[in-house]
Amino acid sequence: MTRTQIEYLKWLGYEDTQEDGAILEYPKMGNDGFVWKGAKFKDVMRTFSANYKRGYLRNCAKRIINEI
């Protein structure tokens, strides 16, 4: 992964981590949020996108339930 790609991930909210073997983490994603040294940028973006959509939809469902 290039420095530019790492900067893109930081712009999305990834942070430096102390986890062994990981270079970044997205704290709200739990174990899915770690970026490992050998990870491909496209794979990390797919995981981020899937988790982001899942979280967004979960929040929408909670709002709908609360209004019913």
Secondary structure, 3 states (H helix, E strand, C coil): CCHHHHHHHHHCCCEECCCCCEEEECHHHHHHHEEECCCCHHHHHHHHHHHHHHHHHHHHHHHHHHHC
